[in-house]
Amino acid sequence: MKVIVLGAGVVGVTTAYQLQRDGHDVVVIERQPVAAAETSWGNAGMVAPGHSFVWSSPKAPMTLLKSIVMKDQALRFKFSSDPQLYAWSWRFLLECTVEKARRNTLLKHRLAAYSQSVLHEMLGEESIDYDRNDRGILYFHRSQESLDRGIAQMKLLESDGQTIRVLNRDEVVAVDPSLASVKDKIAGAIHCPTDETGDPAKFTRSLAEKVAERGGMFMTDTLVDGFQTAGNDITGVATSRGIVSGDAYVLALGTWSPKVAGQIGIHLPIYPIKGYSLTIPIGDHKAPPEVAAVDEHNLVAISRFGDRIRVTATAEFAGYDTSHKPSDFAFMKRVTQELYPDGGGYEHAQMWAGLRPMTPTNLPFFGRKKYRNLYLNTGHGHIGWTMSHGSARITADLVAGKSPAIPMEGLLA
Ligand SMILES: Cc1cc2nc3c(=O)[nH]c(=O)nc-3n(C[C@H](O)[C@H](O)[C@H](O)COP(=O)(O)OP(=O)(O)OC[C@H]3O[C@@H](n4cnc5c(N)ncnc54)[C@H](O)[C@@H]3O)c2cc1C
């Protein structure tokens, strides 16, 4: 078949790769000049099944409320005139029961763990340099009380096969000696030794090159405007370069998917949740992080990509606005600098903001809705790099009419 993939973020490119592997001709349409230029560029790079907890948890309504009343750094809810914000927030709140949070977390963990296995399979076949670090992720806590809560919460993922090690502060420093100077501020950590990190943009661009070398077509600088339809069929995609037609179509436009799909009556509750990142050159600094970490108290994530540190933080409701100013990064920079005083050239940090394509359940949409030959692979939220590889394989299987390798109950649109 000729399959048209809309969007060249990590989700679109991994999907194109899996479709091509199955023998299809692929065309990828992307409005940016290169792949991974939007949300897939600046994320924390964590391939982290151990981070599969949904944000729509029983704690979330109170956290949201507090963020409105107090000036919170990690979560910034802002009122706006956008009716989509309220419709989405209502659906999000409905997912915040104990039972739904548990169910959604387990579904997400299943998908994330499967996705990591697909990534490993791919790495066995392809040579991709993306500053991979497979020494796990340290989820560290600053008080014993918080650590105990974290351990209790992690039991859920452990029951689903996640490997977990509980570390005291000496053991944390043994895993990453660069945390030695702040040892007394850390109560302990949950180490997920099988979680890993790597630069998502480097990975995506390298994979896109491979797809192109093998005959895949990338239509960059090309805006998708809408669809041409006939009955239950999509007959073409309307783009800034004219109509592009194929046998099947995959929607992988991240936060922009609902805008395009809405034009043909497919309503997807995906809302942009803004996050910020810093990319810090290590240069001659002597004690950069050696293992990725999440500071669970400050909700700051830190990864090491070769000669750079990537730091991310914040969930902000700001619509589609990706602008940023230095003060947006002050808190995360201070936290990182305190943790790794000789970690990198903080004064040369590159600033970035991007939009997580969040769904109320925190689970992406797969499968078909309304049209016979339009497949959804979108809405991957806060761990889309983690879930992309498996999501791509699932989508390729659905296009081929095969059953995906994991049960899809609860994951289909
Ligand atoms: C601060 C932050 C930290 C994160 N950390 C992690 C992490 O550590 N681990 C993890 O797994 N995930 C993380 N994520 C989430 C992850 O980045 C996303 O889930 C993932 O990148 C989504 O990929 P995507 O391909 O769906 O979207 P995108 O990367 O946004 O790709 C969509 C593509 O569609 C294109 N497009 C949109 N509209 C059109 C149009 N009309 N015409 C043509 N092209 C169009 C865009 O240009 C874009 O390239 C983080 C996100 C943020 C913001």
The ligand as a Gaussian input file, in Angstrom:
#p B3LYP/6-31G(d) Opt

LIG

0 1
 C        8.885000      19.424000      28.525000
 C        8.548000      18.062000      27.973000
 C        9.225000      16.946000      28.469000
 C        8.921000      15.678000      27.987000
 N        9.667000      14.604000      28.418000
 C        9.423000      13.376000      27.918000
 C       10.236000      12.261000      28.301000
 O       11.194000      12.395000      29.057000
 N        9.917000      11.042000      27.815000
 C        8.881000      10.844000      26.962000
 O        8.612000       9.711000      26.594000
 N        8.129000      11.900000      26.511000
 C        8.382000      13.147000      26.971000
 N        7.626000      14.211000      26.558000
 C        6.486000      13.961000      25.658000
 C        6.920000      13.798000      24.209000
 O        7.798000      14.830000      23.858000
 C        5.688000      13.840000      23.304000
 O        4.686000      12.960000      23.765000
 C        6.056000      13.424000      21.875000
 O        7.131000      14.191000      21.412000
 C        4.859000      13.614000      20.944000
 O        5.289000      13.270000      19.663000
 P        4.363000      13.511000      18.401000
 O        5.096000      12.981000      17.233000
 O        2.996000      13.013000      18.693000
 O        4.197000      15.107000      18.342000
 P        5.162000      16.189000      17.656000
 O        6.573000      15.951000      17.987000
 O        4.592000      17.523000      18.006000
 O        4.974000      15.899000      16.138000
 C        3.842000      16.342000      15.397000
 C        4.372000      16.884000      14.093000
 O        3.267000      17.293000      13.291000
 C        3.625000      18.477000      12.624000
 N        2.376000      19.201000      12.288000
 C        1.431000      19.654000      13.135000
 N        0.413000      20.209000      12.449000
 C        0.730000      20.096000      11.136000
 C        0.058000      20.445000       9.942000
 N       -1.148000      21.030000       9.946000
 N        0.667000      20.161000       8.769000
 C        1.876000      19.555000       8.738000
 N        2.562000      19.192000       9.834000
 C        1.986000      19.453000      11.031000
 C        4.471000      19.243000      13.632000
 O        5.315000      20.169000      13.002000
 C        5.238000      18.112000      14.305000
 O        6.495000      17.885000      13.715000
 C        7.901000      15.509000      27.017000
 C        7.248000      16.626000      26.513000
 C        7.564000      17.896000      26.976000
 C        6.855000      19.092000      26.399000

